[in-house]
Amino acid sequence: MKSRLAAGAKLARWLGPWAEQARAPRGVERREIALGGDVGARAWVYVPSERGVHGSIVFVHGISPWGPADPRSDRFLRVLASAGFVVTAPFLPEFIALRMSASAARDVQLAIAASRTLPEHPKNSRPALLSVSFGSLPALSVAAAPATAEAIGGVICFGGFGDPHATFIHAAGLAPEHGTREAEPDPLVLPALALNLVGPETHAPHQATEAARAAWRGYIEATWGREEFRPRDRHESLARTLADALAPEARRLFLRGCGLSDDARDFFAMALLTKRDWLDLDVRPHLHGLRAPVRLMHARHDRVIPHAQLEALRAALPDGADVRCYRTGLFGHSGARSLRDLVAEIPALLGEARAMLGMMSAIVDLGFDRRKAR
C-alpha cells in the first residue's frame, strides 16, 4: 500500500499542470535493448535507480517521427520510472514513418515478451500496456489477441480512437456526420493525414507524390511539439517556404496536404471517400477477445482525436469488461495544459482533481498488476 501511494504521489507531482514541463525527475536510468524479430527492432528501457521496482509498463507511442525519443515522451517515461515502474518503450517503425498500420502490433508483442525477461521486472507480474493517441490501435489489438490477452496486467489508453473514419473526418476539418464538432482540429496534423491518404487517386506523378511526402515529413518534424508554430501565420510561412523548393505539381500537392490551397477541403474529402482499408485500422471488431482491465482516458480539449472516441471504444468492449473511463480538462492531446489556460475553469477544478486522482490510481493499479501472473 505504501509503495502505491508513493507512486501515485510521484505521478501527480510530475504530470499535473503545476509541473515544469522542461524538467524531469532524476534517478532514472535508460538503456536500449534489441527486441528480436525483424532486423533493427528495438526499445528503450527506463529503470528507477533510487527506489525499488514495483510494477511494469510497456509504452505504445502514437504517430510520431521520433517515437519514444520525442522529448515529451522521454520525459513522461522518466516520470513513470521514477514512480517505481520498469518501462519498456518500443520504437514502432510504421508509426515513426508516419503511417497508420495495424502491423505495429508485432513490435508491441515483442516488447511485452522482452519486458518480462528484464532483470528488473517484478516476479510473478505482467506488464500493463499504456498507449497514447493512435497507439491505441496496436495496444488494443495486442490486448485482445488470443496469444497475448493473458500476458498483460491491463491496458490504459490516453486519447485513443475507435472509429477511424470519424477520427480522420475530424482531423481533416470536415463537418461531422452527426452533431457539432467538439473542438477545432489541429491544422498541424493535416500533413500526417495526407501521408496516410495520398495515393493513385490524387492523379499526381509518382515523382511529385514522393517529393510532397518528403516535404510533409520535413514540415511535421519542424512543427510538432513546438508551440511557436501554433499561430497560422507561423506554420503557413514555413509551409510556403518549403513549397517554394518543389516543382509545380509537387508544390500543389504539398500545399493541399497542408490545408493551404483553395481546394484542400475537396482534396481531403475525396481522399477519405476513396479510402478502402478502414477495416485494417478499426480495432473494434476484435475487442471481444479482451480479458484484461481497460482504462480509457481522454482530454476534453483534444484537437487531434475528439473525445467522443472514448465512447466509441467503450461501446465496443465486450459485456462484463472491467472498464473505467476518465475525461479530463487538465491535459491536451500531447501533455498537461498550463495553469494559465485553466484559470477560467476554476469552478470545474474540483471535478478535474477527482479525475486526475482516478487516472493516476489507474496507472498504478494496472502497472502493479494485482492479477495472478500466467
Stockholm file with secondary structure:
# STOCKHOLM 1.0

chainA/1-374         MKSRLAAGAKLARWLGPWAEQARAPRGVERREIALGGDVGARAWVYVPSERGVHGSIVFVHGISPWGPADPRSDRFLRVLASAGFVVTAPFLPEFIALRMSASAARDVQLAIAASRTLPEHPKNSRPALLSVSFGSLPALSVAAAPATAEAIGGVICFGGFGDPHATFIHAAGLAPEHGTREAEPDPLVLPALALNLVGPETHAPHQATEAARAAWRGYIEATWGREEFRPRDRHESLARTLADALAPEARRLFLRGCGLSDDARDFFAMALLTKRDWLDLDVRPHLHGLRAPVRLMHARHDRVIPHAQLEALRAALPDGADVRCYRTGLFGHSGARSLRDLVAEIPALLGEARAMLGMMSAIVDLGFDRRKAR
#=GR chainA/1-374 SS CHHHHHHHHHHHHHHSTTSCTTCCCSSEEEEEEECCSSTTCEEEEEEESSSCCCEEEEEECCSCSSGGGSHHHHHHHHHHHHTTEEEEEECCHHHHTTCCCGGGHHHHHHHHHHHTTSTTSCTTCCCEEEEEGGGHHHHHHHHHSTTTTTSCSEEEEESCCSCHHHHHHHHTTCCCSSSCCSSCCCGGGHHHHHHHHCSGGGCCCHHHHHHHHHHHHHHHHHHTTCGGGCSHHHHHHHHHHHHHTSCHHHHHHHHHHTTCSTTHHHHHHHHHHHCCCGGGGCCGGGGGGCCSCEEEEEETTCSSSCTHHHHHHHHHSCTTCCEEEEEESSBCSSSBCCHHHHGGGGGGHHHHHHHHHHHHHHHHHHHTCCSCCC
#=GC SS_cons         CHHHHHHHHHHHHHHSTTSCTTCCCSSEEEEEEECCSSTTCEEEEEEESSSCCCEEEEEECCSCSSGGGSHHHHHHHHHHHHTTEEEEEECCHHHHTTCCCGGGHHHHHHHHHHHTTSTTSCTTCCCEEEEEGGGHHHHHHHHHSTTTTTSCSEEEEESCCSCHHHHHHHHTTCCCSSSCCSSCCCGGGHHHHHHHHCSGGGCCCHHHHHHHHHHHHHHHHHHTTCGGGCSHHHHHHHHHHHHHTSCHHHHHHHHHHTTCSTTHHHHHHHHHHHCCCGGGGCCGGGGGGCCSCEEEEEETTCSSSCTHHHHHHHHHSCTTCCEEEEEESSBCSSSBCCHHHHGGGGGGHHHHHHHHHHHHHHHHHHHTCCSCCC
//
